[in-house]
Amino acid sequence: MTRFLLTLKQLRFETRAAVALSVGSSLAAIFEAWRVQTLNTPASCLPLSAGSTSAACTPAVRSWNDLMGSPDMTLAWLMLTMAPFAVGILLGAPIVARELETGTASLAWTMNSSRARWLAVRTLSVLAVMVPLLLLIGVSANLLTAAKNPTVDVNAAFVDYASRGIFPLAWGLAAFAGAAWLGAVAGRVMPAVLTVAVASILLQGLWPSVWSRALLTPIAIPANLHGGEVDFQTDRWSYERYFMDGKPFSGDPDAWWAAYTPPLDGPAVATADPNVVTPNPDQEVGPVPVDYVIRGKDWYWPVTVLEAGTLTIIGLLLAGATLYVVERRRPY
Amino acid sequence: MQALQDVDITVPEGSITALVGPNGAGKTTFMKICTAFERPTSGVVEVVGIDPWKHRGKALRQLAYVPQRPALYRGLTVQDHLALARTYRPGFDAAYAQGRLEHLDIPLHQQASTLSGGQAAQLGLAIALGTRAHVLLLDEPLANLDPLARREFIQVLIQAVREHGSTAMISSHIVTDVEEGCDRLAIIGRGSVLLDTAVAEARATHFIGPSGASQSHAIEVGTYAGRNSERITLWRINGQMPSQGMLAQGAEPATLEDVVLGYLVAGRSMVANTAAGVQE
């Protein structure tokens, strides 16, 4: 207990910042979810539902859209999305690098007969604080997602799935381990913070595309839409909105949908038609070849476990790499 | 580039050895090899019979290390450091360390970042002594201390080592800092050991005289500039120091500082072979 408290005391600035960020973003999410609830928007008037364009629904839809597009809603979601990385990096970067930077590693590594045990105790002390914070973020993000998508079961839908539930924990652990490893290699906190922050943004941006290509391809690849290259955003968007929550698309291109209504809860089905129109009204409309593999909602947990598990494995590998570096490097 | 070569030092149990040499001589490298921070490219180092590189954990349990720059957590108090040390090292004698610090009027609730250089060094020493380790390695702990703090540090060290029967090696580039209480002297220069002997032996077997004067039964070690810019030569004799009458005019017993200066000049002027020839 003493070691646990003293470790946190050594990292008190980072710990306080992590707590403030996690609790602050979670409270913001809960507040925004409460605001959505207080709109009391009838289900029939929700955007994308069949009746949402009726005159009776106009005020409700406008209020809904105003809130969804408000800066505070955007900020709350952005904070929730970024918080796991920030928490992981804040607590991970100094865990070894600070000792090297300030010269205290020579004390710690001669007083302890095992560097592995020293690192383990230090890591567990930080994780004891970090894991509950990341779970709090995940639960809060689930609450906000459920409020923003009242007709969707967030535990069976892919709406923003990689930013909520257990994903913040997985992202945070991976960022923590990455920052700890880079800090141990570089022996400096700030370079590790900056490098892992950039790497996290890149990884999070590429993650859906990587997975869509590796696991779910082809879900929706309008191959000729953008000069023959895969449009990752379109790819992911289709993946999330059309097929994974078990809800039919009820937007404008009804004709397309009527012709290609997928078996919503059924097994994966591949369809192909070179002359169908993309269902997204915001995208280019025209005859494009489309190959679809439709995943039902029963894919939610397997995909979640697979992707979050992969992140956790990456985190464990980085933790192993950190231990390797700590065991072998000089304390200066 | 080799930081150390042909180094052969044995530190007797229970002794306090001063490892003296100029900056860059290899003192710190030697200490770091003993603490398994550095790996020797060849040769063997043993701490209480244990090779630190092969059996780091076992070796570390036998020693305590005080680096030149006090290794303290700026945000922790003195008391926190003792508590942390207790969790780091089973058997750490926090009461003893605390007693040492209280005796020196170092406030236990003061943050390490606000300690003076001397207080920080004393805290580092108290932690090292609290481990009750068999071997204490102190790497230029006096380098940044004022004269009073140096004296206090050395006195605490000597008293503690004598009480516990520990073995200590303290490095410095200024021999006068560490000669009080040290019973062995190892002079290291250009990565090699130039002299390794008992302090009493070093004093008894060396004398100085004006440069150019010949001395029978003595070997010239090195010539250096004295305080008044005169050239002084250090001589090493075999056997007992001759009586004053047998020495050439102007010759007198060497101080430890004279011994160190003579050997360092010998090492620097590339007469290491001569130095090695007179090495014990």
Interface residues (C-beta under 8 A of the other chain):
Chain A: T2 R3 L6 K9 Q10 R12 T102 G103 T104 A105 S106 L107 A108 W109 T110 M111 N112 S113 S114 W118 R330 P331 Y332
Chain B: K32 T35 F37 E38 R56 G57 K58 L60 R61 L63 A64 Y65 P67 R69 A71 L72 Y73 R74 G75 L76 D80 A83 L84 A85 R86 T87 Y88 R89 G124 I127 T131
